[in-house]
Amino acid sequence: MIEAKLKIRMPETCAVAAVRAFNKAKVKLLDAAPYDNEGVKSLLQIESDACLDEVLSAINSDSVEDINKVSESKAKAALAVHQCIPARSILEAGCFIKSARHTEEGVEWDIIARRSSLIKLAQILEEKNYSFEIKRIGELEGEKELLTEKEEEILEYALVNGYFDTPKKVGIRAIAKHFGISISTASDMLRRGMKKVLNKYFEEN
């Protein structure tokens, strides 16, 4: 696994682009999932030393599903955007979004991925004529391999092909057929891989 920082130009449909007008507002991407054909559902953390209500009102209200004010200076907002090429491309390539930060020139994405997934991401962005720059790339330091190679391959295939979507786009039978293994083996490896990822997540959070 490797980690990389990419700068991708700001999507025209970015729901929080208007927040950039507030110099003291900070936006952090907490989570993202595929939505619609080209869109994503995002959970954002928004902080502002200025009037938070004014900052929140600048976001496109059509995309906001829910806003939870944690305090007078911090809020969490759930948004559904019908088209977000950068985020959707990252997810489709099988990469994991660690964080994202809005800048004047675009969005800087910190991602974790296999090398093959990062190459796939570059190909997807090039095919969609999206300008991007890989600012940094390197091996994950001080980390033991969380998953076996096969567990990683199965989890990535399941994620990219919609096993975790609602409704599912691919079932365990199709996953087993793709890897040439039994359904019980595929199910066991998928559960084992998911358990490792979840254990790691909750240990760190």
N, C-alpha and C positions, 0 to 999 in steps of 0.2 A: 504494500500500500504506500502511496505517496500523498503529499499534500502540496497544493499549488494555490497561487494567488493570480486571479485573472481580472483584467479590467475590460468590461464590455460596455459599449455605448448604451446610454439610457434608453429603454424602450419607450416609444411614443405613448403607449397606453399605461405607463407606470402610475399607479394610483396615488403614490406618495411623492411624486415629483414636485408638487407644489410646496411640500414641506421644506424643500431646499431654500425657499425664500426667507425662512426664519433661521438666522445664523446660529442661534443658540439651541435649535432643535436637533436632537440626535435620534436616528432611526436604526434599530437593530433587528435583523431578521432572526426570529426564534425557530420557525419551522415553515416548511413548504411542502405541498402535495399537488399532484396533477389535478387539473379541473377543466372540464369541457374539452374541446378539441386541441386548443393551443394555450389554454390558461393555467393558472395555478391558484390555489388557496394558500394564503400566507398568514402567519401569526407574527405581528410586529410589536416591538416594544418602542414606545415613543416617549422621549424625555425632553422637557423644555424648561428653562429658567424663566421664560416669558410666560404669557398667558396660555396655558395648555389648551383651553377651550378654543382659542383662536387658531392654534396650530391644527387641532383636530378638524375644525370646520373647513380647513383648506383641502382636506382629502376629498376625493370624488365620492360623494355620498352614495352613488349608485352601486359602488363596489363594496361598501362597508356592511358586513354581516353583524358585527357586534363590537362594542367598545367598552372596556372595563377600566375605569380610572382607579389605579392602585393608590395614588396620592395626588396632591395638587400639582405635582411636577412630572408624574409618570403615569402612563396608560398602556394597556395592551389592546391592540386592535386586530380583529379578524377580518380579512378582506378576500373577496373572490374576484379575480380579474380574468376576463374571457380570453385575453391574449397577452402573454408575457414570454416572448421568445427566449430570452436568456435563461430564466429560471426553468422553463419547461425543457429546454435543451439540456441543461445540466442534469435534470432528473431522468430524462429519456436516455441519456448516455450511461446511466447507472452510477453517477457520482453522488456523493453525499455533501450537502451544503453545511459547512461549519458556521459561517457567518457571512453577512453582506453589508457593505457600507456605501451610501450614496455620496458621490463627489460631483464637482462641477462638470467633469468630463464624462461621467458615466457611473457605473456601479462596480465596485471592487468585491469580488467573490472569493472567499476562502473555502476551498473544497478539499475533500479527501476522496481518493479514488485509486483504482488500479490503473496501471499505465495504459492498458488497452482501452479503459473507459475514458481516460483523458484524451487519447488519440481520437476516439469516436466523437467526443464532444467537439473537438476542433473541426472535424469533418462536417458535423451537423451545422455548426455556426457558419462555416464556409459555404455550404450548400444553400443556406438561407441568406447569404450575402450580408452577414452581420459582422461588423468590425470588432476585433478583440485583440487583446495583448496579454501574453503570459508573462507576468512580472516576476514570478518566482516559482521554482519547482524543486522539490527535494524529498528525500526519504523521511518517513516518520521516525523521529529519534526517540530512543528510550522506550520503545513500545514492542512488546512481544506480539507475534502474530495472533490476533484474536480468533480468527477462523482458519480452518483447514482450507486448502485451495478449492476442494470440491464444494465445501459448504459455502464458500464465498461465491463460487460460480452459480450455484443453485439459488442463493439468495438474490444475487444480481439479476439472474434471468427472471425470477419470480417478480421482482420489483419492476423491472423495465416492461415486462409483458402484462402487467395488470393483475397479478394474483392477489395483491392487497387492495385493489380497487373495489368500490361498491357500485354496481355488482361486479363480480370477478370477471375478468376478460380471459383468463386462462385458469384451468383447474390443475389439481395435483396429478391427474392422469396424463395431461399434456406435458407437464414438467418431467414426469418419469419417462415418457416416450422420447422426449428431446434428448435426455442424457443416457438413454438406453439402460435404465435401471428399473427395478420393481417399484410399484406404487408405495409399498410399505417402506422401502429404503429411502425413496424420495421424501416421503412424509417425515420419516425419522430425522433425516439430515436437515430438512427445512426447520423442524421444531428445535433441533439441537443448535442450529445456527442462530435462530431467533432468540433462544434463551441466552446464548452468550452475549449477543448484542444488547439485549435488555438488561442483563446483569451489569454489563459495562456501563450502560447509560445511567442506571440508578446508583451505581457506586460513585459516579462522578457528579451526580446531581442530588 
